[in-house]
Amino acid sequence: GQFVGVDVIMPEEQDVISIPSSAVIAAAFGDSVFVVEEKDGTTVVRQQFVRLGPQRGDFVAVVKGLNPGDRVVSAGAFKLTNGAAVTMDDSMQPEPGLAPDVNNS
């Protein structure tokens, strides 16, 4: 004859912008990403400083600095400079996951 009252507090659902963590360039003066833009008919990149939030798996939340729909460079960003012309090639990008499984075979 025992009874227990329980309140379950669920985490609050939030809309966030998430990007692959490989897109982030960490530096002493702040984290940044390269945003892909069209300028005068050419595809170029612009370095954008961002404030990061929580990380889960291969993704990190961006709290400030990006807008929904912004396209960021997720591989090879450390080789770029602000205003560099680029060609997009998504064929070799590995599939990021929320719970990645490392397979060393």
Backbone as CSV, one residue per row, in Angstrom:
resi,resn,N_x,N_y,N_z,CA_x,CA_y,CA_z,C_x,C_y,C_z
1,GLY,0.769,-1.181,0.000,0.000,0.000,0.000,0.827,1.269,0.000
2,GLN,1.930,1.344,-0.735,2.704,2.587,-0.799,2.500,3.266,-2.148
3,PHE,2.478,4.597,-2.099,2.326,5.381,-3.312,3.422,6.433,-3.369
4,VAL,3.843,6.742,-4.584,4.889,7.740,-4.783,4.419,8.705,-5.868
5,GLY,4.604,9.993,-5.621,4.348,11.008,-6.637,5.673,11.396,-7.295
6,VAL,5.714,11.386,-8.633,6.946,11.675,-9.357,6.689,12.763,-10.383
7,ASP,7.571,13.746,-10.416,7.564,14.758,-11.468,8.791,14.525,-12.341
8,VAL,8.570,14.295,-13.621,9.669,14.082,-14.556,9.888,15.382,-15.316
9,ILE,11.077,15.906,-15.196,11.417,17.157,-15.884,12.171,16.789,-17.156
10,MET,11.526,17.021,-18.279,12.131,16.704,-19.572,12.953,17.893,-20.049
11,PRO,14.035,17.625,-20.781,14.819,18.740,-21.312,13.988,19.562,-22.288
12,GLU,14.209,20.853,-22.250,13.480,21.761,-23.124,13.988,21.623,-24.550
13,GLU,13.081,21.484,-25.495,13.466,21.378,-26.899,13.786,22.764,-27.431
14,GLN,14.909,22.871,-28.144,15.352,24.162,-28.664,15.658,24.032,-30.149
15,ASP,15.370,25.087,-30.894,15.785,25.162,-32.283,17.201,25.708,-32.299
16,VAL,18.119,24.964,-32.888,19.515,25.398,-32.951,20.050,25.202,-34.357
17,ILE,21.090,25.920,-34.660,21.847,25.705,-35.882,22.989,24.787,-35.504
18,SER,23.078,23.650,-36.160,24.179,22.733,-35.867,24.991,22.512,-37.136
19,ILE,26.289,22.387,-36.943,27.212,22.176,-38.057,28.169,21.052,-37.674
20,PRO,28.801,20.419,-38.647,29.821,19.434,-38.301,30.962,20.110,-37.536
21,SER,31.448,19.466,-36.507,32.528,20.069,-35.718,33.798,20.227,-36.535
22,SER,33.932,19.470,-37.627,35.105,19.615,-38.494,35.111,20.947,-39.246
23,ALA,33.993,21.665,-39.257,33.915,22.964,-39.926,34.506,24.086,-39.086
24,VAL,34.700,23.848,-37.795,35.139,24.903,-36.878,36.663,25.017,-36.874
25,ILE,37.133,26.241,-37.022,38.559,26.540,-36.912,38.761,27.189,-35.551
26,ALA,39.427,26.470,-34.661,39.664,26.979,-33.309,40.967,27.771,-33.293
27,ALA,40.922,28.948,-32.698,42.112,29.791,-32.589,42.046,30.556,-31.264
28,ALA,43.170,31.093,-30.851,43.241,31.816,-29.581,42.314,33.031,-29.558
29,PHE,42.074,33.648,-30.707,41.238,34.848,-30.762,39.770,34.544,-30.999
30,GLY,39.410,33.274,-31.140,38.004,32.907,-31.282,37.792,31.837,-32.338
31,ASP,36.652,31.165,-32.250,36.291,30.127,-33.207,35.667,30.760,-34.441
32,SER,35.928,30.153,-35.607,35.353,30.675,-36.843,35.048,29.537,-37.794
33,VAL,34.250,29.856,-38.805,33.941,28.937,-39.895,34.044,29.724,-41.193
34,PHE,34.108,29.013,-42.311,34.063,29.664,-43.610,32.692,29.455,-44.211
35,VAL,32.004,30.556,-44.500,30.670,30.535,-45.097,30.822,30.668,-46.610
36,VAL,30.122,29.823,-47.358,30.176,29.844,-48.821,29.148,30.839,-49.339
37,GLU,29.592,31.725,-50.240,28.714,32.760,-50.804,28.956,32.895,-52.306
38,GLU,27.962,33.421,-52.998,28.114,33.774,-54.414,28.433,35.264,-54.489
39,LYS,29.506,35.612,-55.199,29.881,37.015,-55.337,30.330,37.243,-56.778
40,ASP,29.604,38.071,-57.500,29.893,38.385,-58.905,30.011,37.129,-59.756
41,GLY,29.125,36.165,-59.536,29.112,34.937,-60.318,30.169,33.917,-59.925
42,THR,30.912,34.177,-58.865,31.958,33.261,-58.396,31.608,32.777,-56.999
43,THR,31.904,31.525,-56.723,31.683,30.974,-55.394,32.916,31.252,-54.550
44,VAL,32.732,32.025,-53.463,33.839,32.409,-52.586,33.483,32.074,-51.140
45,VAL,34.494,32.130,-50.280,34.256,31.890,-48.857,34.552,33.155,-48.066
46,ARG,33.807,33.283,-46.973,33.992,34.415,-46.060,34.167,33.853,-44.657
47,GLN,35.239,34.269,-43.981,35.460,33.798,-42.616,34.501,34.510,-41.680
48,GLN,33.805,33.714,-40.861,32.806,34.240,-39.939,33.097,33.720,-38.536
49,PHE,33.229,34.634,-37.586,33.430,34.222,-36.201,32.102,33.755,-35.621
50,VAL,32.163,32.706,-34.812,30.957,32.104,-34.245,31.148,31.866,-32.759
51,ARG,30.020,31.813,-32.052,30.013,31.389,-30.651,29.344,30.026,-30.615
52,LEU,30.057,29.048,-30.062,29.580,27.677,-30.070,28.822,27.322,-28.810
53,GLY,27.916,26.374,-28.945,27.150,25.849,-27.825,27.544,24.408,-27.567
54,PRO,26.599,23.599,-27.093,26.893,22.206,-26.774,27.267,21.387,-28.011
55,GLN,28.061,20.347,-27.789,28.457,19.433,-28.854,27.852,18.063,-28.596
56,ARG,27.414,17.424,-29.679,26.881,16.067,-29.577,27.338,15.280,-30.789
57,GLY,28.097,14.225,-30.549,28.623,13.433,-31.649,29.528,14.274,-32.521
58,ASP,29.275,14.244,-33.828,30.081,14.995,-34.789,29.564,16.412,-35.024
59,PHE,28.553,16.831,-34.263,27.932,18.129,-34.477,28.153,19.061,-33.293
60,VAL,28.160,20.366,-33.578,28.247,21.372,-32.533,27.193,22.440,-32.834
61,ALA,26.551,22.939,-31.800,25.545,23.994,-31.964,26.241,25.340,-32.107
62,VAL,25.688,26.178,-32.947,26.194,27.540,-33.124,25.186,28.485,-32.488
63,VAL,25.615,29.172,-31.431,24.739,30.070,-30.683,24.654,31.433,-31.354
64,LYS,25.764,31.873,-31.952,25.800,33.210,-32.554,26.778,33.203,-33.728
65,GLY,26.405,33.881,-34.806,27.322,34.069,-35.918,26.871,33.468,-37.233
66,LEU,25.889,32.564,-37.208,25.374,31.975,-38.442,23.865,32.143,-38.507
67,ASN,23.351,32.132,-39.729,21.908,32.172,-39.967,21.467,30.822,-40.510
68,PRO,20.209,30.443,-40.278,19.714,29.196,-40.865,19.892,29.224,-42.384
69,GLY,20.384,28.133,-42.941,20.585,28.051,-44.384,21.980,28.431,-44.839
70,ASP,22.804,29.024,-43.970,24.186,29.329,-44.345,24.915,28.026,-44.643
71,ARG,25.694,28.017,-45.692,26.466,26.825,-46.060,27.904,27.042,-45.615
72,VAL,28.436,26.091,-44.854,29.792,26.228,-44.330,30.689,25.143,-44.908
73,VAL,31.974,25.450,-44.969,32.976,24.480,-45.413,33.233,23.536,-44.252
74,SER,33.108,22.230,-44.509,33.265,21.271,-43.416,34.525,20.429,-43.538
75,ALA,35.261,20.550,-44.625,36.500,19.798,-44.790,37.529,20.680,-45.492
76,GLY,38.723,20.736,-44.938,39.797,21.511,-45.549,39.743,22.999,-45.280
77,ALA,38.947,23.427,-44.311,38.780,24.857,-44.041,40.087,25.517,-43.602
78,PHE,40.975,24.762,-42.955,42.234,25.343,-42.472,43.137,25.792,-43.622
79,LYS,42.840,25.356,-44.856,43.642,25.737,-46.016,43.142,27.024,-46.672
80,LEU,42.002,27.537,-46.237,41.353,28.669,-46.912,41.750,30.013,-46.325
81,THR,41.535,31.038,-47.119,41.685,32.424,-46.664,40.405,33.168,-47.014
82,ASN,40.166,34.257,-46.331,38.968,35.053,-46.556,38.916,35.536,-48.002
83,GLY,37.796,35.293,-48.688,37.619,35.735,-50.066,38.123,34.769,-51.114
84,ALA,38.636,33.608,-50.728,39.151,32.633,-51.684,38.021,32.053,-52.520
85,ALA,38.295,31.856,-53.814,37.335,31.209,-54.698,37.393,29.707,-54.457
86,VAL,36.225,29.060,-54.437,36.166,27.621,-54.168,35.250,26.939,-55.169
87,THR,35.414,25.631,-55.266,34.515,24.777,-56.024,33.933,23.778,-55.046
88,MET,32.622,23.646,-55.021,31.968,22.755,-54.087,32.016,21.324,-54.613
89,ASP,32.383,20.373,-53.716,32.400,18.953,-54.051,31.998,18.182,-52.800
90,ASP,30.753,17.766,-52.741,30.241,17.058,-51.575,30.402,15.543,-51.680
91,SER,31.040,15.048,-52.730,31.090,13.610,-52.968,31.965,12.855,-51.975
92,MET,32.968,13.479,-51.384,33.892,12.766,-50.502,33.654,13.051,-49.029
93,GLN,32.631,13.788,-48.714,32.354,14.150,-47.324,31.851,12.938,-46.557
94,PRO,32.511,12.565,-45.435,31.989,11.457,-44.633,30.653,11.838,-43.993
95,GLU,29.845,10.849,-43.701,28.535,11.077,-43.102,28.681,11.293,-41.592
96,PRO,28.432,12.516,-41.105,28.526,12.747,-39.654,27.350,12.095,-38.932
97,GLY,27.541,11.795,-37.647,26.482,11.162,-36.884,26.384,11.698,-35.477
98,LEU,25.227,11.520,-34.849,25.037,11.960,-33.468,25.730,11.034,-32.479
99,ALA,25.915,9.780,-32.863,26.610,8.813,-32.014,27.596,8.043,-32.886
100,PRO,28.705,8.690,-33.271,29.635,8.032,-34.207,30.273,6.791,-33.602
101,ASP,30.518,5.818,-34.458,31.163,4.585,-34.050,32.495,4.498,-34.780
102,VAL,33.580,4.522,-34.052,34.907,4.485,-34.656,35.224,3.051,-35.059
103,ASN,35.537,2.868,-36.333,35.865,1.549,-36.850,37.271,1.615,-37.414
104,ASN,38.227,0.985,-36.761,39.626,1.054,-37.175,40.053,-0.137,-38.014
105,SER,39.121,-0.861,-38.573,39.506,-2.031,-39.365,39.802,-1.681,-40.792
